[in-house]
Amino acid sequence: MGATRICPHCKATVLASASICPGCQHHLRFNVAAAEQRPAGPAAMRIEGTIANPAAADGCEYCVVVSISNQLGEKIARQVVGVGALAPGERHSYAFSVELIPAQSAAQRNKG
């Protein structure tokens, strides 16, 4: 449980049990049984937001960082997932989600 591998399409680290890469949405393997039996995992969290650069301001830059800590507050991972710039009056929207995948479903997918 929790084993990972690299997506051959986008090079993201994904769960070894995944049939579809959550990043690029490409199929990692075809498994009819897993596709039919995979329950939709509950969304543990979803955050959406927009950042905007006021029209009167100069251009600005931004950096999107995701950090994961365990229950003791110890950092497990920290990664820059995107950087960019906003021209005056420009806005960008962002969505962040965490989806839970039942461990039993992952084990069943590996059998097929």
Secondary structure, DSSP 8 states (H G I E B T S, - for coil): ---EEE-TTT--EEETT-SB-TTT--BS---HHHHHH-----EEEEEEEEEE--TTS--EEEEEEEEEE-TTS-EEEEEEEEEEEE-TT-EEEEEEEEE---HHHHHHHHH-
